[in-house]
């Protein structure tokens, strides 16, 4: 196993939300590290806690109704969750950038795209407007905006969805962050534009040497981009490994079910894709046993009694499951 230095570490993160119907336990004891210079894919169904986890890194959990009950997020030997607001504002956007899913709502419709890219540099880097203008043009060209100088003074509504997403990426890269968090930024785009954005992210990462966290429900995207993968279910990590291990030797029943639901090149005409029966927990109660139990094809009696811990099964592979999938025996 190649040891890779961690740039940021999340430790035992617990996040809850107050709702009229009760408390939603969104994230339940999540721990993982973001490797330096690599891409970490975070995979799971909607509501599994992947986006909330990374929003907490940016200190963007709205409180109330949300609250971080426990945990640490260590960046440069400091806990992001305990630093002053003034300090997190220096980190957010400057050292950790984020690209959101919907570019139309993430860009301010009242300001030109050039103004929005330049303001981040003026605020965080202290450059003047002329320097910010030149850097913004370079960024727009980097992300593939044609006639960048002419389009600097255009407004978001004058761009297509794919181009707006490129503008968001340029904004997130404006201060050369160490970490780029991409929260399903290609979900609303067509397949061709999606492929272009994926290639763009890979190209920029190689040029800048930054770490990328890609949040998605699409395992195809993970196979294309990620070096390492975290699989989440019901607010918990159920499996973590390098991308090769996840696809070639998945160990958690949920990971296996996700992979079986993917379309394959050897599918015959009319063959139905496999689906995962049942539905995820609603989050109002933390399960006593394994959260995946009602949907699991390998369940044992112990699964209903106690939730499994995330344990190493090899040098670089962790899984939270009572059953050894390779032998179908209890661990």
GISULQUI-V418557 format. One record per helix or strand. SS is the DSSP state (H for helix, E for strand). FROM is the first residue (numbers start at 0). LEN is the number of residues. Records with the same first field share a line. If there is no record, write none. Layout:
SS=FROM-LEN ; FROM-LEN
This chain:
E=5-14 ; 21-14 ; 38-5 ; 65-10 ; 77-2 ; 91-1 ; 95-4 ; 111-1 ; 154-1 ; 178-5 ; 210-6 ; 227-6 ; 235-7 ; 310-4 ; 316-3 ; 322-2 ; 328-2
H=49-8 ; 84-7 ; 102-4 ; 112-13 ; 128-14 ; 147-4 ; 155-3 ; 160-13 ; 190-18 ; 218-7 ; 242-6 ; 252-8 ; 292-3 ; 300-4
